[in-house]
């Protein structure tokens, strides 16, 4: 199987120049859906025999693969040029990552300090994390092409490193008779009032009085952009999404798991753009997955919830009682993506500014190389045991834009 032409053209020749013996720091932000793959790739370029330290921030139980921020301090393998390096991650969402890297925007409460204590096995510093002063990221991971975002310039150096699939998921307690979502239903739901009768999904007249409500991500999210581009909702369309509540508190990671009410997502400002009530959403796939595990939606609001998630977050939701749906009648599987039957996927990119130089650029290229050839479909050794994506070299189909037509590549 050959790699899609678009991927071969986008993949750089990777330099293995030595990293400076001075303090090298690489800061990575972007896609929450692909964070597990990046964390695995970082571990794989660092020599565990050279005092490797790892710490992370995670309010849940999925360990380093699902961490919202992480810190790695160690040395590259000698085959990668050797040398000490600090690598810091903070997952803001694909679109937010593209903006902050291309516009060199400092991120606050993002990067764990160089004195963060860690061990080779990793330690969760949630609740006691200490962060660097606001600093701009060097690299971002993005589920979408930069050209698809509201921030196409300044142009970044963009490397396509894998394929990232997504799922539509129904929440804990929703009926097993609901097993599918179509593009037309997604358009009517998200592009309409944010709710539809369950009967439209099940075909049962007895479900006409029960509602389906839309949950989702905010505008920083590449998962949101991909879901709306693929389904025909429209990547930048105004939508209506809800927050499930426990009392007056939004249900998310680390909070209550019982729903007592809901509200439209309040007015929000993301990337300097104000979004009306309903048109924003969760800033983390992990928080959205936690909401999908919550119980009591039928009693509290007379219906159930549906949303879109990356594979790792979908796994978290499903192991808390949520269930994935078929998309347009096709169930997710690796083979269905590779052969073109399941179309809810995008390309994963590693991007940095065109003026970015070694030694940081060298480290970024090593991570991109490791993801492309090994870790796009790596199963994390700890935490949530789900690969974030698929290696591009195993794809028998390709597309040229986010949500675009799929063609064979053979």
C-alpha positions as CSV (number, residue, x, y, z in Angstrom):
1,X,0.0,0.0,0.0
2,X,1.5,3.4,-0.9
3,X,1.0,6.6,1.1
4,X,-1.4,9.1,-0.4
5,X,0.2,11.6,-2.7
6,X,-0.9,14.5,-0.5
7,X,1.0,12.9,2.4
8,X,4.2,12.2,0.5
9,X,4.2,15.8,-0.7
10,X,3.6,17.2,2.7
11,X,6.1,15.0,4.7
12,X,9.5,16.7,5.1
13,X,12.9,15.1,4.9
14,X,13.8,14.7,8.5
15,X,17.1,16.1,9.8
16,X,18.9,14.2,12.6
17,X,21.2,17.1,13.5
18,X,22.4,17.1,17.0
19,X,20.5,19.0,19.6
20,X,22.4,21.8,21.3
21,X,23.8,21.0,24.7
22,X,22.2,24.3,26.0
23,X,18.7,24.1,27.4
24,X,16.4,23.2,24.5
25,X,12.7,23.8,25.2
26,X,10.0,22.8,22.7
27,X,6.4,23.8,23.4
28,X,3.6,22.0,21.6
29,X,-0.1,22.8,21.6
30,X,-3.2,22.0,19.5
31,X,-5.3,18.9,19.0
32,X,-6.8,17.3,22.0
33,X,-7.9,14.4,19.9
34,X,-4.3,13.4,19.1
35,X,-2.6,14.2,22.3
36,X,-2.1,10.5,23.2
37,X,-0.1,9.9,20.0
38,X,2.1,12.9,20.5
39,X,2.9,12.0,24.1
40,X,3.8,8.5,22.9
41,X,6.0,9.8,20.2
42,X,7.8,12.1,22.6
43,X,8.5,9.2,24.9
44,X,9.8,7.2,22.0
45,X,12.4,9.8,20.9
46,X,13.8,10.1,24.5
47,X,16.3,7.7,26.0
48,X,14.7,6.2,29.2
49,X,18.2,5.4,30.5
50,X,19.1,9.1,30.6
51,X,17.2,10.3,33.7
52,X,13.9,10.8,31.9
53,X,11.3,12.7,33.9
54,X,7.6,13.0,33.0
55,X,4.8,14.8,34.8
56,X,1.3,15.6,33.6
57,X,-2.0,17.2,34.5
58,X,-5.1,15.1,34.3
59,X,-8.3,15.4,36.3
60,X,-9.5,12.0,35.2
61,X,-8.2,8.4,35.2
62,X,-6.7,8.1,31.7
63,X,-3.1,9.0,32.8
64,X,-0.6,10.6,30.5
65,X,-2.4,9.7,27.2
66,X,-5.3,11.9,28.2
67,X,-3.4,14.6,30.0
68,X,-4.3,18.3,29.3
69,X,-0.7,19.3,29.8
70,X,2.6,17.4,30.2
71,X,6.3,17.9,30.8
72,X,9.1,15.7,29.6
73,X,12.8,16.2,30.5
74,X,15.4,13.9,29.2
75,X,17.9,13.2,26.4
76,X,17.4,12.2,22.8
77,X,18.7,8.8,21.8
78,X,22.2,9.0,20.4
79,X,20.8,7.8,17.1
80,X,18.6,11.0,17.1
81,X,21.6,13.2,17.7
82,X,21.6,13.1,21.5
83,X,21.4,16.1,23.8
84,X,19.1,17.2,26.6
85,X,15.7,18.6,25.9
86,X,12.6,19.8,27.7
87,X,9.3,19.1,25.8
88,X,6.1,20.7,27.1
89,X,2.6,20.1,25.9
90,X,-0.7,22.0,26.4
91,X,-3.8,20.9,24.4
92,X,-5.9,23.9,23.5
93,X,-7.6,22.5,20.3
94,X,-6.5,22.4,16.7
95,X,-7.8,25.8,15.6
96,X,-6.5,27.5,18.7
97,X,-3.2,25.8,18.2
98,X,-2.9,27.1,14.6
99,X,-3.7,30.6,15.7
100,X,-1.3,30.7,18.7
101,X,1.6,29.3,16.7
102,X,1.0,31.3,13.5
103,X,0.5,34.5,15.4
104,X,3.0,33.8,18.1
105,X,0.4,34.3,20.9
106,X,1.6,33.7,24.5
107,X,-0.4,31.0,26.4
108,X,-0.9,31.4,30.1
109,X,-1.3,28.6,32.7
110,X,-0.1,26.2,30.0
111,X,3.5,25.0,30.3
112,X,4.6,23.1,33.4
113,X,7.8,24.6,34.9
114,X,11.2,23.1,34.4
115,X,11.3,22.2,38.1
116,X,8.2,20.1,37.9
117,X,8.9,16.8,39.8
118,X,8.5,13.7,37.7
119,X,9.6,10.1,37.4
120,X,10.1,7.9,34.4
121,X,6.7,6.3,35.0
122,X,5.1,9.8,35.2
123,X,3.3,11.6,38.0
124,X,0.0,13.4,37.9
125,X,0.4,16.9,39.3
126,X,-3.2,17.9,38.9
127,X,-4.2,20.3,41.7
128,X,-0.6,21.3,42.4
129,X,0.7,22.2,39.0
130,X,3.0,25.2,38.6
131,X,3.2,26.9,35.2
132,X,5.7,29.1,33.4
133,X,4.9,32.7,32.6
134,X,2.8,33.2,29.5
135,X,4.8,32.0,26.5
136,X,4.0,31.3,22.8
137,X,4.1,27.7,21.6
138,X,6.6,26.6,19.0
139,X,4.6,23.7,17.4
140,X,1.0,22.7,17.0
141,X,-0.9,19.6,16.2
142,X,-4.0,20.1,14.1
143,X,-6.8,17.8,12.9
144,X,-7.4,20.1,10.0
145,X,-5.5,21.9,7.3
146,X,-4.4,25.4,8.3
147,X,-6.3,26.7,5.2
148,X,-9.5,25.3,6.7
149,X,-9.2,27.5,9.8
150,X,-10.0,31.2,10.3
151,X,-6.2,31.7,10.5
152,X,-4.7,30.7,7.1
153,X,-1.9,33.3,7.4
154,X,0.9,33.6,8.3
155,X,1.4,30.3,6.6
156,X,3.0,27.6,8.7
157,X,5.2,24.7,7.6
158,X,2.7,21.9,7.6
159,X,3.5,18.2,7.8
160,X,0.8,15.6,7.5
161,X,1.7,12.9,9.9
162,X,-1.4,10.6,10.1
163,X,-5.1,10.1,9.9
164,X,-7.4,11.0,12.8
165,X,-10.9,9.3,12.8
166,X,-13.9,10.5,14.9
167,X,-17.1,9.1,16.2
168,X,-20.6,10.2,16.8
169,X,-21.7,9.1,20.3
170,X,-25.0,9.0,22.2
171,X,-25.0,9.5,26.0
172,X,-25.3,7.2,28.9
173,X,-28.9,6.0,29.4
174,X,-30.0,6.6,25.8
175,X,-31.9,3.7,24.1
176,X,-30.3,0.9,22.1
177,X,-32.9,1.5,19.4
178,X,-31.0,4.6,18.5
179,X,-28.0,3.4,16.5
180,X,-27.3,5.8,13.6
181,X,-26.9,9.4,12.6
182,X,-26.9,10.8,9.0
183,X,-25.5,14.0,7.6
184,X,-29.1,15.4,7.2
185,X,-29.9,14.7,10.8
186,X,-26.6,16.4,11.9
187,X,-27.5,19.5,9.7
188,X,-31.1,19.6,11.1
189,X,-29.9,19.2,14.7
190,X,-26.8,21.4,14.9
191,X,-27.9,23.9,12.3
192,X,-31.4,24.2,13.7
193,X,-32.5,24.7,17.3
194,X,-30.1,22.2,18.8
195,X,-32.8,19.6,19.4
196,X,-34.8,17.1,17.4
197,X,-37.4,14.4,18.2
198,X,-35.7,11.1,18.9
199,X,-38.2,9.5,16.4
200,X,-36.2,11.0,13.5
201,X,-33.3,8.9,14.6
202,X,-35.1,5.7,15.5
203,X,-38.1,5.7,13.2
204,X,-40.4,4.8,16.2
205,X,-43.5,6.9,16.6
206,X,-43.3,6.3,20.4
207,X,-40.1,8.4,20.4
208,X,-41.9,11.5,19.0
209,X,-42.1,13.1,22.5
210,X,-38.5,12.4,23.4
211,X,-35.8,14.8,22.4
212,X,-32.2,14.6,21.2
213,X,-30.0,17.5,22.2
214,X,-26.7,18.6,20.6
215,X,-23.5,18.8,22.6
216,X,-20.1,19.7,21.2
217,X,-16.8,21.6,21.2
218,X,-15.9,25.3,20.9
219,X,-14.4,27.0,17.9
220,X,-10.8,26.2,19.0
221,X,-11.5,22.5,18.2
222,X,-10.5,20.7,15.0
223,X,-12.9,18.0,16.0
224,X,-15.7,20.5,15.7
225,X,-14.5,21.8,12.4
226,X,-14.1,18.3,10.9
227,X,-17.5,17.1,12.2
228,X,-19.3,20.1,10.6
229,X,-17.3,20.0,7.4
230,X,-17.8,16.3,6.9
231,X,-21.5,16.3,7.8
232,X,-22.4,19.3,5.7
233,X,-23.3,21.5,8.7
234,X,-20.6,23.8,7.6
235,X,-17.2,24.4,9.2
236,X,-18.0,27.9,10.3
237,X,-21.8,27.7,10.5
238,X,-23.6,29.1,13.5
239,X,-24.9,26.1,15.6
240,X,-26.8,25.4,18.7
241,X,-25.2,23.3,21.5
242,X,-26.1,22.7,25.1
243,X,-24.3,22.2,28.4
244,X,-25.8,19.6,30.8
245,X,-25.9,20.9,34.3
246,X,-25.8,19.6,37.9
247,X,-27.5,22.4,39.7
248,X,-25.8,25.5,38.2
249,X,-22.5,23.7,37.4
250,X,-21.6,22.5,34.0
251,X,-20.9,18.8,34.0
252,X,-17.3,18.0,32.9
253,X,-14.2,16.0,34.1
254,X,-13.9,15.8,37.8
255,X,-17.4,17.0,38.5
256,X,-20.8,15.5,39.3
257,X,-22.2,12.7,37.0
258,X,-25.9,13.4,37.5
259,X,-27.8,15.7,35.2
260,X,-30.4,18.0,36.8
261,X,-30.9,20.5,33.9
262,X,-29.3,22.1,30.9
263,X,-28.6,25.4,29.2
264,X,-27.4,26.7,25.9
265,X,-23.7,27.2,26.0
266,X,-23.3,30.8,27.2
267,X,-21.9,33.6,24.9
268,X,-18.2,33.0,24.6
269,X,-15.1,34.7,23.2
270,X,-12.7,32.4,21.5
271,X,-9.6,33.5,19.5
272,X,-10.8,37.1,19.9
273,X,-14.1,36.3,18.2
274,X,-17.4,36.5,20.2
275,X,-19.8,33.5,19.7
276,X,-23.5,33.9,20.6
277,X,-25.2,31.7,23.2
278,X,-25.4,28.2,21.9
279,X,-22.6,28.6,19.3
280,X,-19.7,27.6,21.6
281,X,-19.0,24.5,23.6
282,X,-16.5,22.5,25.6
283,X,-12.9,23.4,25.2
284,X,-11.7,19.8,25.9
285,X,-12.7,16.5,24.4
286,X,-12.0,15.0,27.9
287,X,-14.6,17.3,29.5
288,X,-17.1,16.5,26.8
289,X,-16.5,12.8,27.2
290,X,-17.2,13.2,30.9
291,X,-20.5,14.9,30.2
292,X,-21.5,12.0,27.9
293,X,-21.0,9.6,30.8
294,X,-23.4,11.5,33.1
295,X,-26.8,10.0,33.9
296,X,-30.3,11.3,34.3
297,X,-30.8,13.3,31.1
298,X,-34.3,11.8,30.4
299,X,-35.6,12.6,33.8
300,X,-34.0,16.1,33.9
301,X,-34.6,17.3,30.3
302,X,-36.8,14.8,28.6
303,X,-34.3,13.5,26.2
304,X,-30.7,12.4,25.4
305,X,-27.5,13.9,24.1
306,X,-25.3,13.3,21.0
307,X,-21.9,14.6,20.2
308,X,-18.7,14.1,18.2
309,X,-15.4,12.8,19.7
310,X,-12.0,11.6,18.8
311,X,-11.3,7.9,19.3
312,X,-9.6,8.2,22.7
313,X,-12.3,10.5,24.2
314,X,-15.0,8.3,22.6
315,X,-13.5,5.3,24.4
316,X,-13.6,7.2,27.7
317,X,-17.3,8.1,27.1
318,X,-18.2,4.6,26.0
319,X,-16.6,3.0,29.1
320,X,-18.8,5.3,31.2
321,X,-22.0,4.1,29.6
322,X,-22.1,6.1,26.3
323,X,-22.4,4.3,22.9
324,X,-21.0,5.1,19.5
325,X,-23.4,5.4,16.5
326,X,-22.9,4.3,13.0
327,X,-22.4,7.3,10.6
328,X,-24.6,7.2,7.6
329,X,-25.2,3.5,8.3
330,X,-21.5,2.6,8.5
331,X,-19.8,1.5,11.8
332,X,-16.4,2.8,12.6
333,X,-13.5,0.4,12.0
334,X,-9.9,0.9,10.9
335,X,-10.6,-1.0,7.7
336,X,-13.7,1.0,7.0
337,X,-11.7,4.2,7.1
338,X,-8.8,2.8,5.1
339,X,-11.1,1.6,2.3
340,X,-13.3,4.6,2.2
341,X,-16.7,3.4,3.6
342,X,-16.4,5.4,6.9
343,X,-15.7,9.0,6.0
344,X,-15.7,10.8,9.4
345,X,-11.9,11.4,9.5
346,X,-9.3,14.0,8.8
347,X,-5.5,14.3,8.4
348,X,-3.4,15.0,11.5
349,X,-0.8,17.7,10.9
350,X,2.3,18.9,12.8
351,X,2.9,22.6,12.1
352,X,5.5,25.2,13.0
353,X,6.4,28.7,11.9
354,X,8.5,28.8,8.7
355,X,11.3,30.7,10.6
356,X,11.6,28.0,13.3
357,X,15.1,26.7,13.5
358,X,17.2,24.0,15.1
359,X,17.5,22.7,17.7
360,X,13.8,23.0,18.4
361,X,12.9,22.3,14.7
362,X,15.1,19.1,14.9
363,X,13.1,17.8,17.9
364,X,9.8,18.7,16.2
365,X,10.8,16.8,13.1
366,X,11.8,13.8,15.1
367,X,8.3,13.8,16.7
368,X,6.6,14.1,13.3
369,X,8.7,11.3,11.9
370,X,7.9,9.0,14.9
371,X,4.2,9.7,14.6
372,X,4.2,9.1,10.8
373,X,6.1,5.8,10.8
374,X,5.1,4.4,14.2
375,X,2.8,6.2,16.7
376,X,-0.2,7.4,14.7
377,X,-1.8,4.1,15.7
378,X,0.2,3.3,18.8
379,X,-1.6,1.8,21.7
380,X,-0.6,3.7,24.9
381,X,1.2,1.6,27.4
382,X,-0.8,3.2,30.3
383,X,-4.1,5.0,30.7
384,X,-6.7,4.9,27.9
385,X,-5.6,2.0,25.7
386,X,-6.9,3.4,22.3
387,X,-4.8,4.5,19.4
388,X,-5.5,8.1,18.4
389,X,-5.4,7.5,14.7
390,X,-4.2,5.5,11.7
391,X,-0.8,5.5,10.0
392,X,-1.2,7.3,6.7
393,X,0.9,4.6,4.9
394,X,-2.0,2.2,5.4
395,X,-4.7,4.3,3.8
396,X,-6.1,3.2,0.4
397,X,-8.1,6.4,0.0
398,X,-7.3,10.1,0.3
399,X,-9.0,13.6,0.2
400,X,-7.6,17.0,-0.5
401,X,-9.6,19.1,1.9
402,X,-11.3,18.7,5.3
403,X,-14.6,17.0,4.6
404,X,-13.8,16.7,0.9
405,X,-14.6,13.9,-1.5
406,X,-12.7,10.7,-0.9
407,X,-10.9,9.0,-3.8
408,X,-8.8,5.8,-4.0
409,X,-5.1,6.4,-4.1
410,X,-4.1,3.2,-5.9
